[in-house]
Amino acid sequence: MSAQQAGHDMTSTPTIVDNGIELLAGELRLAVRADLGGSLAGLWYRGTPVLRSTEPGRLDGPRQSACFPLVPYSNRLGYRRFAWQGRKYTTQPNFDDSPHSLHGVAWLRPWQVVSREATRLTLRYRHIPDGHWPFAFEVHQDITLSPQSLQLDLRLRNADALEQPVGIGWHPYFPRRTGSHLKIDVDTRWDHDALQLPTHSVTQDGINAPVAALAFDHCFGGWRGPACIRDEQFSLRLCSTLPYLVVFTPPAREHFCVEPVSHVNDAIHRADPAMHGLATLQPDETLAASMTLEVEAS
């Protein structure tokens, strides 16, 4: 192999660093841990974290990551049980001592690398029915980095012989800085009970405030993107094909979350799950979504 060929090969594939896969585009650097739930370990611009970021070799799990996919449901599945098409199902505990199961199952499992290019990576997870989710599915996540943005795409296929309920989304974490501010066009907020299950929706005349002034752990509807996230380092624009946002602004933590999702929290327990975003996939049908984070230095 010539030196020119060798150089071309090195720049056409991502770098493997500390159990992670690294993509570079302009001033952006992205680290991915396929083995830890298909999660992003970190996204940096000139070394400054854009998302909450950890070098891939130091990442302990998806809950400490920059972002992980939510498959095949988002947020909470109430009391770890549900009824579907005349049958009753249960799911296993997966989140500390919560009485609910959270965020689906794919975030807890290793994903396989399907393809790698200089600025693009495709991961796959194949689910065999188990105690955490009773239906088979296959999901691909495409990760694309450009000098100005990060794009994530999910494609979930029902690999089961039965129709199944499906929801998807992403759980990005943003570093809380002194100047962190959210501006998001939404028109409804789902209030919840003491155990974080939604009870009813109320009018929400958008969000436009410093993160330090917010105390949300809610799902919002009527989202008209983008969600604008700014601080003294960056101006970010978060767009998605998904219609709902979960906004989590815990006062005592150094991060906050703005999560594009396909359905209301615990939608499977609403009288009409489909009206609240939950999809029904027939065998071999697919549900797809995308999320883009545009990055501009302040």
ChimeraX commands (.cxc) that place a marker at each C-alpha (Angstrom):
marker #1 position 0.00,0.00,0.00 radius 0.5
marker #1 position 1.36,3.41,-0.93 radius 0.5
marker #1 position 1.77,6.21,1.61 radius 0.5
marker #1 position -0.94,8.14,-0.24 radius 0.5
marker #1 position -3.33,5.18,0.03 radius 0.5
marker #1 position -2.49,4.68,3.69 radius 0.5
marker #1 position -3.17,8.36,4.41 radius 0.5
marker #1 position -6.48,8.18,2.57 radius 0.5
marker #1 position -7.54,5.13,4.57 radius 0.5
marker #1 position -6.69,6.79,7.88 radius 0.5
marker #1 position -8.79,9.86,7.12 radius 0.5
marker #1 position -11.74,7.88,5.73 radius 0.5
marker #1 position -12.48,5.93,8.90 radius 0.5
marker #1 position -13.12,7.00,12.49 radius 0.5
marker #1 position -10.47,6.57,15.16 radius 0.5
marker #1 position -10.79,3.97,17.93 radius 0.5
marker #1 position -9.93,5.67,21.24 radius 0.5
marker #1 position -10.30,4.15,24.73 radius 0.5
marker #1 position -13.08,1.69,23.76 radius 0.5
marker #1 position -14.86,4.48,21.88 radius 0.5
marker #1 position -15.14,5.55,18.26 radius 0.5
marker #1 position -14.14,9.12,17.49 radius 0.5
marker #1 position -15.47,11.24,14.62 radius 0.5
marker #1 position -13.91,14.57,13.63 radius 0.5
marker #1 position -15.43,17.33,11.46 radius 0.5
marker #1 position -13.96,20.80,11.46 radius 0.5
marker #1 position -13.66,21.92,15.08 radius 0.5
marker #1 position -16.15,19.33,16.35 radius 0.5
marker #1 position -15.08,16.04,17.95 radius 0.5
marker #1 position -17.56,13.29,18.81 radius 0.5
marker #1 position -16.89,10.15,20.85 radius 0.5
marker #1 position -19.30,7.18,20.69 radius 0.5
marker #1 position -19.56,4.12,22.93 radius 0.5
marker #1 position -21.48,1.52,20.92 radius 0.5
marker #1 position -20.99,-1.01,23.70 radius 0.5
marker #1 position -22.69,1.25,26.27 radius 0.5
marker #1 position -26.20,1.47,24.89 radius 0.5
marker #1 position -25.23,3.07,21.57 radius 0.5
marker #1 position -24.50,6.23,23.57 radius 0.5
marker #1 position -22.47,9.33,22.81 radius 0.5
marker #1 position -19.65,9.77,25.31 radius 0.5
marker #1 position -19.07,13.39,24.39 radius 0.5
marker #1 position -19.26,16.20,21.85 radius 0.5
marker #1 position -16.63,18.96,21.98 radius 0.5
marker #1 position -15.93,22.14,20.03 radius 0.5
marker #1 position -12.25,23.08,20.21 radius 0.5
marker #1 position -12.05,21.05,23.40 radius 0.5
marker #1 position -15.06,22.69,25.10 radius 0.5
marker #1 position -18.03,20.38,25.83 radius 0.5
marker #1 position -21.11,21.08,23.74 radius 0.5
marker #1 position -23.02,18.24,25.39 radius 0.5
marker #1 position -22.13,16.90,28.83 radius 0.5
marker #1 position -18.98,15.06,27.86 radius 0.5
marker #1 position -16.67,12.37,29.21 radius 0.5
marker #1 position -13.66,10.89,27.47 radius 0.5
marker #1 position -14.85,7.49,26.24 radius 0.5
marker #1 position -12.45,5.43,28.36 radius 0.5
marker #1 position -13.80,7.07,31.53 radius 0.5
marker #1 position -17.48,6.59,30.77 radius 0.5
marker #1 position -19.11,4.19,33.23 radius 0.5
marker #1 position -22.50,3.88,31.54 radius 0.5
marker #1 position -25.22,5.61,29.51 radius 0.5
marker #1 position -26.53,7.59,32.48 radius 0.5
marker #1 position -23.22,9.46,32.60 radius 0.5
marker #1 position -23.10,9.93,28.82 radius 0.5
marker #1 position -23.73,12.89,26.51 radius 0.5
marker #1 position -26.76,11.25,24.89 radius 0.5
marker #1 position -28.38,7.85,24.46 radius 0.5
marker #1 position -31.28,6.54,22.33 radius 0.5
marker #1 position -34.70,5.84,23.82 radius 0.5
marker #1 position -36.02,2.57,22.37 radius 0.5
marker #1 position -38.73,1.19,22.28 radius 0.5
marker #1 position -40.32,3.76,24.60 radius 0.5
marker #1 position -39.26,6.98,26.27 radius 0.5
marker #1 position -39.37,8.16,29.86 radius 0.5
marker #1 position -41.44,6.08,32.30 radius 0.5
marker #1 position -43.50,2.96,31.73 radius 0.5
marker #1 position -45.82,3.08,34.75 radius 0.5
marker #1 position -45.39,0.45,37.44 radius 0.5
marker #1 position -43.51,-1.82,35.02 radius 0.5
marker #1 position -46.63,-3.32,33.51 radius 0.5
marker #1 position -48.99,-2.76,30.59 radius 0.5
marker #1 position -51.79,-4.42,28.65 radius 0.5
marker #1 position -51.61,-4.74,24.88 radius 0.5
marker #1 position -54.02,-6.40,22.45 radius 0.5
marker #1 position -55.74,-8.33,25.21 radius 0.5
marker #1 position -52.59,-9.59,26.92 radius 0.5
marker #1 position -50.86,-8.39,30.07 radius 0.5
marker #1 position -47.11,-7.83,30.21 radius 0.5
marker #1 position -44.56,-6.81,32.81 radius 0.5
marker #1 position -41.09,-5.25,32.51 radius 0.5
marker #1 position -38.11,-5.65,34.82 radius 0.5
marker #1 position -36.68,-2.94,37.10 radius 0.5
marker #1 position -33.98,-0.97,35.28 radius 0.5
marker #1 position -33.55,2.34,37.10 radius 0.5
marker #1 position -32.46,2.37,40.74 radius 0.5
marker #1 position -35.43,1.90,43.08 radius 0.5
marker #1 position -38.02,3.44,40.73 radius 0.5
marker #1 position -41.37,1.61,40.68 radius 0.5
marker #1 position -41.39,2.20,36.90 radius 0.5
marker #1 position -39.13,1.06,34.10 radius 0.5
marker #1 position -37.43,3.88,32.23 radius 0.5
marker #1 position -36.13,4.78,28.76 radius 0.5
marker #1 position -36.75,1.42,27.09 radius 0.5
marker #1 position -34.19,-1.33,26.81 radius 0.5
marker #1 position -31.70,-0.48,24.04 radius 0.5
marker #1 position -29.78,1.99,26.25 radius 0.5
marker #1 position -28.86,-0.92,28.54 radius 0.5
marker #1 position -27.46,-3.19,25.83 radius 0.5
marker #1 position -24.39,-3.19,23.60 radius 0.5
marker #1 position -24.89,-2.16,19.98 radius 0.5
marker #1 position -22.92,-3.46,17.01 radius 0.5
marker #1 position -21.03,-1.28,14.55 radius 0.5
marker #1 position -22.49,-1.81,11.06 radius 0.5
marker #1 position -20.40,0.72,9.12 radius 0.5
marker #1 position -17.84,3.45,9.77 radius 0.5
marker #1 position -16.81,6.39,7.65 radius 0.5
marker #1 position -14.84,9.53,8.40 radius 0.5
marker #1 position -17.82,11.48,9.73 radius 0.5
marker #1 position -20.58,8.87,9.79 radius 0.5
marker #1 position -21.25,5.81,11.90 radius 0.5
marker #1 position -24.09,3.27,11.80 radius 0.5
marker #1 position -24.92,1.16,14.83 radius 0.5
marker #1 position -27.45,-1.68,15.24 radius 0.5
marker #1 position -29.19,-3.35,18.15 radius 0.5
marker #1 position -31.27,-6.51,17.76 radius 0.5
marker #1 position -33.64,-7.25,20.60 radius 0.5
marker #1 position -34.75,-10.76,21.50 radius 0.5
marker #1 position -37.86,-10.81,23.72 radius 0.5
marker #1 position -36.97,-10.92,27.42 radius 0.5
marker #1 position -38.13,-9.69,30.79 radius 0.5
marker #1 position -37.41,-6.07,29.88 radius 0.5
marker #1 position -39.43,-6.01,26.63 radius 0.5
marker #1 position -41.64,-8.83,25.33 radius 0.5
marker #1 position -41.35,-8.15,21.55 radius 0.5
marker #1 position -38.55,-8.59,19.05 radius 0.5
marker #1 position -37.24,-5.57,17.16 radius 0.5
marker #1 position -34.18,-4.31,15.31 radius 0.5
marker #1 position -33.03,-0.71,15.45 radius 0.5
marker #1 position -30.35,1.20,13.53 radius 0.5
marker #1 position -28.84,4.49,14.63 radius 0.5
marker #1 position -27.00,6.63,12.08 radius 0.5
marker #1 position -24.63,9.20,13.58 radius 0.5
marker #1 position -23.40,11.95,11.25 radius 0.5
marker #1 position -21.02,14.76,12.19 radius 0.5
marker #1 position -20.44,17.90,10.10 radius 0.5
marker #1 position -18.36,20.98,10.98 radius 0.5
marker #1 position -21.58,22.73,12.08 radius 0.5
marker #1 position -23.84,19.99,13.42 radius 0.5
marker #1 position -24.54,16.55,14.79 radius 0.5
marker #1 position -27.34,14.50,13.24 radius 0.5
marker #1 position -28.84,11.33,14.71 radius 0.5
marker #1 position -31.28,9.06,12.89 radius 0.5
marker #1 position -33.19,6.08,14.26 radius 0.5
marker #1 position -34.98,3.35,12.31 radius 0.5
marker #1 position -36.83,0.74,14.35 radius 0.5
marker #1 position -38.29,-2.33,12.62 radius 0.5
marker #1 position -40.78,-4.67,14.25 radius 0.5
marker #1 position -39.03,-8.06,13.99 radius 0.5
marker #1 position -41.78,-9.85,15.90 radius 0.5
marker #1 position -44.67,-11.96,14.61 radius 0.5
marker #1 position -47.05,-9.74,16.59 radius 0.5
marker #1 position -47.83,-6.05,16.33 radius 0.5
marker #1 position -46.17,-4.05,19.08 radius 0.5
marker #1 position -46.34,-0.59,20.69 radius 0.5
marker #1 position -43.32,1.55,19.86 radius 0.5
marker #1 position -41.88,4.89,20.87 radius 0.5
marker #1 position -38.44,6.37,20.17 radius 0.5
marker #1 position -36.37,9.40,21.05 radius 0.5
marker #1 position -33.06,10.65,22.42 radius 0.5
marker #1 position -31.83,11.71,25.84 radius 0.5
marker #1 position -29.17,14.43,25.37 radius 0.5
marker #1 position -27.53,16.06,28.39 radius 0.5
marker #1 position -26.34,19.66,28.25 radius 0.5
marker #1 position -23.80,21.21,30.64 radius 0.5
marker #1 position -25.36,23.80,32.91 radius 0.5
marker #1 position -23.36,27.03,32.71 radius 0.5
marker #1 position -23.91,30.41,34.34 radius 0.5
marker #1 position -25.60,31.77,31.23 radius 0.5
marker #1 position -27.60,28.65,30.22 radius 0.5
marker #1 position -30.93,29.71,28.72 radius 0.5
marker #1 position -33.80,27.89,26.99 radius 0.5
marker #1 position -36.18,29.29,24.38 radius 0.5
marker #1 position -38.65,26.70,23.11 radius 0.5
marker #1 position -42.06,27.05,21.42 radius 0.5
marker #1 position -44.47,24.58,23.07 radius 0.5
marker #1 position -48.14,24.95,23.95 radius 0.5
marker #1 position -48.93,22.18,26.46 radius 0.5
marker #1 position -47.26,20.72,29.54 radius 0.5
marker #1 position -48.10,17.38,31.13 radius 0.5
marker #1 position -48.28,17.72,34.89 radius 0.5
marker #1 position -47.63,14.59,36.93 radius 0.5
marker #1 position -48.23,12.92,40.26 radius 0.5
marker #1 position -45.71,12.36,43.04 radius 0.5
marker #1 position -44.31,9.32,41.21 radius 0.5
marker #1 position -43.71,11.28,37.99 radius 0.5
marker #1 position -46.56,9.76,35.96 radius 0.5
marker #1 position -48.53,12.29,33.87 radius 0.5
marker #1 position -52.03,13.10,35.04 radius 0.5
marker #1 position -53.29,15.90,32.78 radius 0.5
marker #1 position -52.12,18.54,30.31 radius 0.5
marker #1 position -52.19,22.28,30.90 radius 0.5
marker #1 position -51.47,25.28,28.71 radius 0.5
marker #1 position -47.80,26.21,28.47 radius 0.5
marker #1 position -47.04,29.48,26.73 radius 0.5
marker #1 position -43.59,28.44,25.61 radius 0.5
marker #1 position -40.35,28.35,27.59 radius 0.5
marker #1 position -38.09,31.39,27.57 radius 0.5
marker #1 position -35.98,31.64,30.71 radius 0.5
marker #1 position -32.58,30.97,32.26 radius 0.5
marker #1 position -32.15,27.30,33.13 radius 0.5
marker #1 position -31.41,28.33,36.73 radius 0.5
marker #1 position -34.97,29.68,36.99 radius 0.5
marker #1 position -36.61,26.45,35.79 radius 0.5
marker #1 position -37.58,23.31,37.71 radius 0.5
marker #1 position -39.01,21.04,35.02 radius 0.5
marker #1 position -39.25,17.29,34.74 radius 0.5
marker #1 position -42.12,17.34,32.27 radius 0.5
marker #1 position -43.21,16.31,28.80 radius 0.5
marker #1 position -44.29,19.16,26.51 radius 0.5
marker #1 position -46.53,19.05,23.45 radius 0.5
marker #1 position -47.10,21.36,20.52 radius 0.5
marker #1 position -43.37,21.71,19.99 radius 0.5
marker #1 position -42.52,23.93,17.07 radius 0.5
marker #1 position -38.77,23.66,16.66 radius 0.5
marker #1 position -36.07,24.52,16.96 radius 0.5
marker #1 position -35.33,24.44,20.67 radius 0.5
marker #1 position -32.77,27.19,21.24 radius 0.5
marker #1 position -30.18,26.52,23.92 radius 0.5
marker #1 position -27.59,29.16,24.58 radius 0.5
marker #1 position -24.93,30.07,27.11 radius 0.5
marker #1 position -21.67,31.99,27.21 radius 0.5
marker #1 position -19.99,29.34,25.05 radius 0.5
marker #1 position -22.52,28.29,22.40 radius 0.5
marker #1 position -25.77,28.99,20.61 radius 0.5
marker #1 position -27.41,25.63,19.86 radius 0.5
marker #1 position -30.46,24.78,17.77 radius 0.5
marker #1 position -32.09,21.42,18.43 radius 0.5
marker #1 position -34.48,20.19,15.72 radius 0.5
marker #1 position -36.28,16.88,15.32 radius 0.5
marker #1 position -39.01,15.16,13.36 radius 0.5
marker #1 position -40.47,14.11,16.72 radius 0.5
marker #1 position -43.41,16.10,18.15 radius 0.5
marker #1 position -42.77,16.08,21.91 radius 0.5
marker #1 position -40.02,17.27,24.23 radius 0.5
marker #1 position -39.11,16.13,27.71 radius 0.5
marker #1 position -37.37,18.98,29.56 radius 0.5
marker #1 position -35.46,18.12,32.74 radius 0.5
marker #1 position -33.81,20.95,34.67 radius 0.5
marker #1 position -32.76,19.54,38.05 radius 0.5
marker #1 position -31.70,22.45,40.27 radius 0.5
marker #1 position -28.88,20.67,42.11 radius 0.5
marker #1 position -27.10,19.12,39.12 radius 0.5
marker #1 position -24.53,20.35,36.63 radius 0.5
marker #1 position -26.58,19.32,33.60 radius 0.5
marker #1 position -30.05,19.63,32.10 radius 0.5
marker #1 position -31.87,17.70,29.37 radius 0.5
marker #1 position -33.96,18.60,26.33 radius 0.5
marker #1 position -35.18,15.31,24.87 radius 0.5
marker #1 position -37.03,14.89,21.55 radius 0.5
marker #1 position -39.50,12.00,21.92 radius 0.5
marker #1 position -42.31,10.49,19.90 radius 0.5
marker #1 position -44.94,10.17,22.64 radius 0.5
marker #1 position -46.21,11.50,25.94 radius 0.5
marker #1 position -44.66,9.88,29.01 radius 0.5
marker #1 position -46.43,6.61,29.87 radius 0.5
marker #1 position -48.63,6.99,26.78 radius 0.5
marker #1 position -49.36,3.26,26.77 radius 0.5
marker #1 position -51.60,3.78,29.81 radius 0.5
marker #1 position -53.67,6.59,28.26 radius 0.5
marker #1 position -57.18,5.76,27.03 radius 0.5
marker #1 position -55.99,6.34,23.44 radius 0.5
marker #1 position -52.21,5.77,23.24 radius 0.5
marker #1 position -52.09,6.65,19.54 radius 0.5
marker #1 position -53.54,10.10,20.25 radius 0.5
marker #1 position -50.59,10.65,22.56 radius 0.5
marker #1 position -47.95,9.61,20.05 radius 0.5
marker #1 position -47.48,5.90,20.68 radius 0.5
marker #1 position -47.07,4.00,17.40 radius 0.5
marker #1 position -48.38,0.55,16.59 radius 0.5
marker #1 position -46.05,-1.35,14.29 radius 0.5
marker #1 position -47.21,-4.39,12.38 radius 0.5
marker #1 position -44.63,-7.12,11.73 radius 0.5
marker #1 position -41.83,-5.76,9.52 radius 0.5
marker #1 position -43.10,-2.17,9.72 radius 0.5
marker #1 position -40.63,0.60,10.58 radius 0.5
marker #1 position -40.71,3.78,12.65 radius 0.5
marker #1 position -38.06,6.40,11.86 radius 0.5
marker #1 position -36.99,9.74,13.34 radius 0.5
marker #1 position -34.14,12.22,13.21 radius 0.5
marker #1 position -32.57,14.79,15.51 radius 0.5
marker #1 position -30.14,17.55,14.57 radius 0.5
marker #1 position -28.07,19.72,16.89 radius 0.5
marker #1 position -26.63,22.80,15.18 radius 0.5
marker #1 position -23.60,24.28,16.92 radius 0.5
marker #1 position -22.43,27.89,16.78 radius 0.5
marker #1 position -19.73,29.27,19.05 radius 0.5
marker #1 position -20.82,32.38,20.97 radius 0.5
marker link #1:1,2 radius 0.2
marker link #1:2,3 radius 0.2
marker link #1:3,4 radius 0.2
marker link #1:4,5 radius 0.2
marker link #1:5,6 radius 0.2
marker link #1:6,7 radius 0.2
marker link #1:7,8 radius 0.2
marker link #1:8,9 radius 0.2
marker link #1:9,10 radius 0.2
marker link #1:10,11 radius 0.2
marker link #1:11,12 radius 0.2
marker link #1:12,13 radius 0.2
marker link #1:13,14 radius 0.2
marker link #1:14,15 radius 0.2
marker link #1:15,16 radius 0.2
marker link #1:16,17 radius 0.2
marker link #1:17,18 radius 0.2
marker link #1:18,19 radius 0.2
marker link #1:19,20 radius 0.2
marker link #1:20,21 radius 0.2
marker link #1:21,22 radius 0.2
marker link #1:22,23 radius 0.2
marker link #1:23,24 radius 0.2
marker link #1:24,25 radius 0.2
marker link #1:25,26 radius 0.2
marker link #1:26,27 radius 0.2
marker link #1:27,28 radius 0.2
marker link #1:28,29 radius 0.2
marker link #1:29,30 radius 0.2
marker link #1:30,31 radius 0.2
marker link #1:31,32 radius 0.2
marker link #1:32,33 radius 0.2
marker link #1:33,34 radius 0.2
marker link #1:34,35 radius 0.2
marker link #1:35,36 radius 0.2
marker link #1:36,37 radius 0.2
marker link #1:37,38 radius 0.2
marker link #1:38,39 radius 0.2
marker link #1:39,40 radius 0.2
marker link #1:40,41 radius 0.2
marker link #1:41,42 radius 0.2
marker link #1:42,43 radius 0.2
marker link #1:43,44 radius 0.2
marker link #1:44,45 radius 0.2
marker link #1:45,46 radius 0.2
marker link #1:46,47 radius 0.2
marker link #1:47,48 radius 0.2
marker link #1:48,49 radius 0.2
marker link #1:49,50 radius 0.2
marker link #1:50,51 radius 0.2
marker link #1:51,52 radius 0.2
marker link #1:52,53 radius 0.2
marker link #1:53,54 radius 0.2
marker link #1:54,55 radius 0.2
marker link #1:55,56 radius 0.2
marker link #1:56,57 radius 0.2
marker link #1:57,58 radius 0.2
marker link #1:58,59 radius 0.2
marker link #1:59,60 radius 0.2
marker link #1:60,61 radius 0.2
marker link #1:61,62 radius 0.2
marker link #1:62,63 radius 0.2
marker link #1:63,64 radius 0.2
marker link #1:64,65 radius 0.2
marker link #1:65,66 radius 0.2
marker link #1:66,67 radius 0.2
marker link #1:67,68 radius 0.2
marker link #1:68,69 radius 0.2
marker link #1:69,70 radius 0.2
marker link #1:70,71 radius 0.2
marker link #1:71,72 radius 0.2
marker link #1:72,73 radius 0.2
marker link #1:73,74 radius 0.2
marker link #1:74,75 radius 0.2
marker link #1:75,76 radius 0.2
marker link #1:76,77 radius 0.2
marker link #1:77,78 radius 0.2
marker link #1:78,79 radius 0.2
marker link #1:79,80 radius 0.2
marker link #1:80,81 radius 0.2
marker link #1:81,82 radius 0.2
marker link #1:82,83 radius 0.2
marker link #1:83,84 radius 0.2
marker link #1:84,85 radius 0.2
marker link #1:85,86 radius 0.2
marker link #1:86,87 radius 0.2
marker link #1:87,88 radius 0.2
marker link #1:88,89 radius 0.2
marker link #1:89,90 radius 0.2
marker link #1:90,91 radius 0.2
marker link #1:91,92 radius 0.2
marker link #1:92,93 radius 0.2
marker link #1:93,94 radius 0.2
marker link #1:94,95 radius 0.2
marker link #1:95,96 radius 0.2
marker link #1:96,97 radius 0.2
marker link #1:97,98 radius 0.2
marker link #1:98,99 radius 0.2
marker link #1:99,100 radius 0.2
marker link #1:100,101 radius 0.2
marker link #1:101,102 radius 0.2
marker link #1:102,103 radius 0.2
marker link #1:103,104 radius 0.2
marker link #1:104,105 radius 0.2
marker link #1:105,106 radius 0.2
marker link #1:106,107 radius 0.2
marker link #1:107,108 radius 0.2
marker link #1:108,109 radius 0.2
marker link #1:109,110 radius 0.2
marker link #1:110,111 radius 0.2
marker link #1:111,112 radius 0.2
marker link #1:112,113 radius 0.2
marker link #1:113,114 radius 0.2
marker link #1:114,115 radius 0.2
marker link #1:115,116 radius 0.2
marker link #1:116,117 radius 0.2
marker link #1:117,118 radius 0.2
marker link #1:118,119 radius 0.2
marker link #1:119,120 radius 0.2
marker link #1:120,121 radius 0.2
marker link #1:121,122 radius 0.2
marker link #1:122,123 radius 0.2
marker link #1:123,124 radius 0.2
marker link #1:124,125 radius 0.2
marker link #1:125,126 radius 0.2
marker link #1:126,127 radius 0.2
marker link #1:127,128 radius 0.2
marker link #1:128,129 radius 0.2
marker link #1:129,130 radius 0.2
marker link #1:130,131 radius 0.2
marker link #1:131,132 radius 0.2
marker link #1:132,133 radius 0.2
marker link #1:133,134 radius 0.2
marker link #1:134,135 radius 0.2
marker link #1:135,136 radius 0.2
marker link #1:136,137 radius 0.2
marker link #1:137,138 radius 0.2
marker link #1:138,139 radius 0.2
marker link #1:139,140 radius 0.2
marker link #1:140,141 radius 0.2
marker link #1:141,142 radius 0.2
marker link #1:142,143 radius 0.2
marker link #1:143,144 radius 0.2
marker link #1:144,145 radius 0.2
marker link #1:145,146 radius 0.2
marker link #1:146,147 radius 0.2
marker link #1:147,148 radius 0.2
marker link #1:148,149 radius 0.2
marker link #1:149,150 radius 0.2
marker link #1:150,151 radius 0.2
marker link #1:151,152 radius 0.2
marker link #1:152,153 radius 0.2
marker link #1:153,154 radius 0.2
marker link #1:154,155 radius 0.2
marker link #1:155,156 radius 0.2
marker link #1:156,157 radius 0.2
marker link #1:157,158 radius 0.2
marker link #1:158,159 radius 0.2
marker link #1:159,160 radius 0.2
marker link #1:160,161 radius 0.2
marker link #1:161,162 radius 0.2
marker link #1:162,163 radius 0.2
marker link #1:163,164 radius 0.2
marker link #1:164,165 radius 0.2
marker link #1:165,166 radius 0.2
marker link #1:166,167 radius 0.2
marker link #1:167,168 radius 0.2
marker link #1:168,169 radius 0.2
marker link #1:169,170 radius 0.2
marker link #1:170,171 radius 0.2
marker link #1:171,172 radius 0.2
marker link #1:172,173 radius 0.2
marker link #1:173,174 radius 0.2
marker link #1:174,175 radius 0.2
marker link #1:175,176 radius 0.2
marker link #1:176,177 radius 0.2
marker link #1:177,178 radius 0.2
marker link #1:178,179 radius 0.2
marker link #1:179,180 radius 0.2
marker link #1:180,181 radius 0.2
marker link #1:181,182 radius 0.2
marker link #1:182,183 radius 0.2
marker link #1:183,184 radius 0.2
marker link #1:184,185 radius 0.2
marker link #1:185,186 radius 0.2
marker link #1:186,187 radius 0.2
marker link #1:187,188 radius 0.2
marker link #1:188,189 radius 0.2
marker link #1:189,190 radius 0.2
marker link #1:190,191 radius 0.2
marker link #1:191,192 radius 0.2
marker link #1:192,193 radius 0.2
marker link #1:193,194 radius 0.2
marker link #1:194,195 radius 0.2
marker link #1:195,196 radius 0.2
marker link #1:196,197 radius 0.2
marker link #1:197,198 radius 0.2
marker link #1:198,199 radius 0.2
marker link #1:199,200 radius 0.2
marker link #1:200,201 radius 0.2
marker link #1:201,202 radius 0.2
marker link #1:202,203 radius 0.2
marker link #1:203,204 radius 0.2
marker link #1:204,205 radius 0.2
marker link #1:205,206 radius 0.2
marker link #1:206,207 radius 0.2
marker link #1:207,208 radius 0.2
marker link #1:208,209 radius 0.2
marker link #1:209,210 radius 0.2
marker link #1:210,211 radius 0.2
marker link #1:211,212 radius 0.2
marker link #1:212,213 radius 0.2
marker link #1:213,214 radius 0.2
marker link #1:214,215 radius 0.2
marker link #1:215,216 radius 0.2
marker link #1:216,217 radius 0.2
marker link #1:217,218 radius 0.2
marker link #1:218,219 radius 0.2
marker link #1:219,220 radius 0.2
marker link #1:220,221 radius 0.2
marker link #1:221,222 radius 0.2
marker link #1:222,223 radius 0.2
marker link #1:223,224 radius 0.2
marker link #1:224,225 radius 0.2
marker link #1:225,226 radius 0.2
marker link #1:226,227 radius 0.2
marker link #1:227,228 radius 0.2
marker link #1:228,229 radius 0.2
marker link #1:229,230 radius 0.2
marker link #1:230,231 radius 0.2
marker link #1:231,232 radius 0.2
marker link #1:232,233 radius 0.2
marker link #1:233,234 radius 0.2
marker link #1:234,235 radius 0.2
marker link #1:235,236 radius 0.2
marker link #1:236,237 radius 0.2
marker link #1:237,238 radius 0.2
marker link #1:238,239 radius 0.2
marker link #1:239,240 radius 0.2
marker link #1:240,241 radius 0.2
marker link #1:241,242 radius 0.2
marker link #1:242,243 radius 0.2
marker link #1:243,244 radius 0.2
marker link #1:244,245 radius 0.2
marker link #1:245,246 radius 0.2
marker link #1:246,247 radius 0.2
marker link #1:247,248 radius 0.2
marker link #1:248,249 radius 0.2
marker link #1:249,250 radius 0.2
marker link #1:250,251 radius 0.2
marker link #1:251,252 radius 0.2
marker link #1:252,253 radius 0.2
marker link #1:253,254 radius 0.2
marker link #1:254,255 radius 0.2
marker link #1:255,256 radius 0.2
marker link #1:256,257 radius 0.2
marker link #1:257,258 radius 0.2
marker link #1:258,259 radius 0.2
marker link #1:259,260 radius 0.2
marker link #1:260,261 radius 0.2
marker link #1:261,262 radius 0.2
marker link #1:262,263 radius 0.2
marker link #1:263,264 radius 0.2
marker link #1:264,265 radius 0.2
marker link #1:265,266 radius 0.2
marker link #1:266,267 radius 0.2
marker link #1:267,268 radius 0.2
marker link #1:268,269 radius 0.2
marker link #1:269,270 radius 0.2
marker link #1:270,271 radius 0.2
marker link #1:271,272 radius 0.2
marker link #1:272,273 radius 0.2
marker link #1:273,274 radius 0.2
marker link #1:274,275 radius 0.2
marker link #1:275,276 radius 0.2
marker link #1:276,277 radius 0.2
marker link #1:277,278 radius 0.2
marker link #1:278,279 radius 0.2
marker link #1:279,280 radius 0.2
marker link #1:280,281 radius 0.2
marker link #1:281,282 radius 0.2
marker link #1:282,283 radius 0.2
marker link #1:283,284 radius 0.2
marker link #1:284,285 radius 0.2
marker link #1:285,286 radius 0.2
marker link #1:286,287 radius 0.2
marker link #1:287,288 radius 0.2
marker link #1:288,289 radius 0.2
marker link #1:289,290 radius 0.2
marker link #1:290,291 radius 0.2
marker link #1:291,292 radius 0.2
marker link #1:292,293 radius 0.2
marker link #1:293,294 radius 0.2
marker link #1:294,295 radius 0.2
marker link #1:295,296 radius 0.2
marker link #1:296,297 radius 0.2
marker link #1:297,298 radius 0.2
view
